[in-house]
């Protein structure tokens, strides 16, 4: 069995002993973040810091200016780890210690992207936007994610890649300092809260033979008992059908599955 770990460049950059220390654990593979979302990370063994705050989603290498020139949607640069290419610096140190380096790419998760380009975000049945969750059905978002996957995954020396959030995001994923634990949302209710009703997705529901306005009304009606204090323990596909009805459940699952597969297949093809 080959043991592996997930690391961030800031775990290695500025710590000359980090790579050897990891190799001495018996680890053979390191999956190293090349594009990651905002986070607060504890670094208990680093000689220069204990906490790193990544303020927004960013790439941890210098993006190709020719690839992104003139495009509205482009990856953001980072500023919290020293150097122009912290991924490259960390990868080189890890490889020199005999470790096999893979890239780790977070795709459809960026609050800054949603804040600066609100038309890219998932919109729920109540009209609320989720800035942390790009709608992967939108062509501009899909093109951006596929190109980001191609660039961030195929870093020099990478032996493989981990594509994270290569699909739909919605209500369930944490956003900033969340205050949502007081309502008992089962995963079926969270699915309903994650259904997107942007213009592109409304058109997509129509292609499934479902009127999007009627669907949004059905979602809100199904969730009404939740907001009145009853909670919603339903889970799985059967739970979605119980809340929304089998016709709407099947239509939304088909639509979301097809969109997700399209993005995933395109991203994997671009990386290869």
C-alpha positions in Angstrom: 0.0 0.0 0.0 1.3 3.5 -0.9 0.7 6.1 1.8 -0.1 9.6 0.8 -1.0 13.0 2.3 -2.6 16.2 1.2 -0.6 19.4 1.6 -0.6 23.1 0.9 2.4 25.0 -0.5 2.5 27.0 2.7 3.3 23.8 4.6 6.6 23.5 2.7 7.6 27.0 1.6 9.8 28.6 4.2 10.4 25.3 6.1 13.6 23.6 4.8 12.8 20.5 6.9 9.2 19.9 5.8 9.8 17.7 2.8 12.3 15.4 4.6 10.0 15.2 7.7 7.1 14.1 5.5 9.2 11.5 3.7 10.4 10.1 7.0 6.8 9.3 7.9 6.8 6.7 5.2 4.7 8.7 2.8 5.3 8.2 -0.9 2.8 10.5 -2.5 1.9 14.1 -1.8 -1.2 15.7 -3.3 -0.3 19.4 -3.3 -2.8 22.2 -3.7 -2.4 24.2 -6.9 -5.8 25.9 -6.9 -7.7 26.2 -3.6 -10.6 28.0 -2.0 -10.5 30.4 0.9 -9.5 28.8 4.2 -7.8 29.2 7.6 -5.1 26.6 8.1 -3.1 25.7 11.2 0.6 25.0 10.6 1.8 23.6 13.9 5.4 22.7 12.8 6.3 25.6 10.5 9.2 27.7 11.8 7.7 31.0 10.6 3.9 30.9 11.3 1.2 29.0 13.0 -1.9 30.1 11.0 -2.3 30.9 7.3 -5.4 32.7 6.1 -6.1 32.2 2.5 -8.5 35.1 1.9 -10.1 34.0 -1.3 -10.0 31.2 -3.9 -6.8 31.5 -5.8 -4.1 29.6 -7.8 -0.8 29.0 -6.1 1.3 29.3 -9.2 1.6 32.0 -11.9 -1.3 31.7 -14.3 -0.6 31.8 -18.0 -1.4 35.3 -19.2 -2.0 34.2 -22.7 -4.7 31.7 -21.6 -6.6 34.3 -19.6 -6.0 37.5 -21.5 -9.3 39.4 -22.1 -11.5 37.0 -20.3 -14.0 38.1 -17.7 -13.6 34.9 -15.6 -10.0 34.2 -14.7 -8.2 32.7 -11.7 -7.1 35.0 -8.9 -3.5 35.3 -7.7 -2.6 34.5 -4.0 -0.7 36.8 -1.7 -0.4 34.9 1.6 2.5 32.6 0.7 5.8 34.2 -0.3 7.1 33.9 -3.8 5.7 34.0 -7.3 5.2 30.2 -7.6 4.7 28.6 -4.2 3.3 25.5 -5.7 6.3 25.0 -7.9 8.7 25.7 -5.0 7.0 23.2 -2.8 6.7 20.6 -5.5 10.4 20.8 -6.3 11.3 20.4 -2.6 9.0 17.4 -2.2 10.2 15.7 -5.3 13.8 16.2 -4.2 12.9 14.3 -1.0 11.8 11.4 -3.2 8.1 12.1 -3.0 5.7 11.7 -5.9 3.8 14.9 -6.3 0.2 15.2 -7.6 -1.7 18.4 -8.0 -4.9 19.2 -6.1 -7.3 21.5 -7.9 -10.5 23.0 -6.4 -12.8 24.1 -9.3 -16.4 25.1 -8.6 -16.0 26.9 -5.3 -15.1 30.6 -5.1 -16.9 33.3 -3.1 -14.8 36.0 -4.7 -15.8 34.9 -8.2 -19.5 35.1 -7.2 -19.1 38.4 -5.5 -17.4 40.0 -8.5 -19.5 38.2 -11.1 -22.9 37.6 -9.5 -24.4 36.3 -12.7 -22.2 33.2 -12.3 -23.8 32.0 -9.1 -26.4 29.4 -8.2 -29.7 31.0 -7.5 -32.2 29.1 -5.3 -35.9 28.8 -5.5 -36.3 31.9 -3.4 -34.1 34.0 -5.6 -31.2 34.0 -3.2 -27.7 33.8 -4.8 -25.0 31.6 -3.5 -21.8 33.5 -4.3 -19.6 30.6 -3.2 -21.2 28.2 -5.7 -20.7 28.9 -9.5 -23.5 27.5 -11.6 -21.8 24.9 -13.7 -24.6 24.9 -16.3 -23.6 28.4 -17.5 -21.3 28.1 -20.6 -18.9 30.8 -19.4 -18.5 29.1 -16.0 -18.0 25.7 -17.6 -15.3 27.1 -20.0 -13.6 28.8 -17.1 -13.6 25.6 -14.9 -12.3 23.4 -17.8 -9.5 25.8 -18.6 -8.6 26.1 -14.9 -8.5 22.3 -14.6 -6.2 22.0 -17.6 -3.8 24.6 -16.3 -3.8 23.9 -12.5 -3.7 20.2 -12.9 -0.9 19.8 -15.4 1.8 21.6 -13.3 5.4 20.7 -14.2 6.4 17.4 -12.7 2.9 16.4 -11.5 2.3 12.6 -11.7 -1.5 12.9 -11.4 -4.2 15.2 -10.2 -7.1 15.4 -7.7 -10.1 17.4 -9.1 -12.2 18.6 -6.2 -15.7 20.2 -6.5 -15.9 19.2 -10.2 -19.7 19.4 -10.2 -22.6 21.1 -8.5 -22.2 23.1 -5.2 -25.2 24.5 -3.3 -26.5 25.2 0.1 -24.8 22.4 2.1 -21.2 23.6 1.7 -20.1 25.9 4.4 -19.8 29.6 3.6 -17.8 32.0 5.8 -19.0 31.9 9.5 -22.2 30.0 9.0 -25.3 30.4 11.2 -27.5 27.7 9.8 -27.3 24.9 12.4 -30.6 25.8 14.1 -32.8 24.4 11.3 -32.9 20.6 10.8 -32.2 20.2 7.1 -31.8 16.7 6.0 -29.9 16.0 2.8 -33.1 15.9 0.7 -34.0 19.4 1.9 -30.5 20.6 1.3 -30.8 19.3 -2.2 -34.0 21.4 -2.7 -32.1 24.4 -1.3 -29.3 23.7 -3.8 -31.4 23.6 -6.9 -30.4 26.4 -9.2 -33.0 28.7 -10.8 -30.8 31.1 -12.8 -31.9 31.8 -16.4 -29.8 29.0 -17.8 -31.1 26.4 -15.4 -34.7 27.5 -15.9 -34.2 26.9 -19.5 -32.7 23.5 -18.7 -35.7 22.5 -16.6 -37.9 23.4 -19.6 -35.9 21.0 -21.7 -36.8 18.3 -19.2 -40.5 19.1 -19.7 -40.9 20.9 -16.5 -42.1 24.5 -16.1 -39.4 26.2 -14.0 -41.8 28.6 -12.2 -44.1 25.7 -11.2 -41.0 23.8 -10.0 -39.8 26.7 -7.9 -43.2 27.0 -6.3 -43.1 23.3 -5.6 -39.7 23.6 -3.9 -40.8 26.5 -1.7 -44.0 24.6 -0.8 -42.0 21.5 0.1 -39.7 23.5 2.3 -42.4 25.4 4.2 -42.7 22.9 7.0 -39.0 23.1 7.6 -39.1 26.9 8.2 -42.0 26.5 10.6 -39.9 24.4 12.9 -40.7 20.9 11.8 -37.3 20.1 10.3 -36.8 17.7 7.5 -35.1 14.3 8.1 -35.7 13.0 4.6 -32.6 11.7 2.8 -31.5 10.2 -0.5 -33.3 9.9 -3.8 -36.5 8.6 -2.1 -36.4 11.6 0.3 -36.2 14.0 -2.6 -39.2 12.3 -4.3 -41.1 12.4 -1.0 -40.6 16.2 -0.7 -40.8 17.2 -4.3 -42.8 14.5 -5.9 -41.4 11.8 -8.3 -41.8 13.8 -11.5 -39.9 16.9 -10.3 -37.4 14.8 -8.5 -36.6 12.7 -11.5 -36.4 15.8 -13.8 -34.0 17.7 -11.6 -31.8 14.7 -10.9 -31.6 14.0 -14.7 -30.8 17.6 -15.4 -28.1 18.0 -12.7 -26.6 14.7 -13.5 -26.2 15.5 -17.2 -24.7 18.9 -16.6 -22.3 17.6 -14.0 -21.1 14.8 -16.3 -20.6 17.3 -19.1 -18.3 19.4 -17.0 -16.5 16.4 -15.5 -15.8 14.8 -18.8 -14.6 18.1 -20.3 -12.4 18.8 -17.3 -10.8 15.3 -17.4 -10.3 15.5 -21.2 -8.6 18.9 -20.8 -6.3 17.6 -18.1 -5.3 14.6 -20.2 
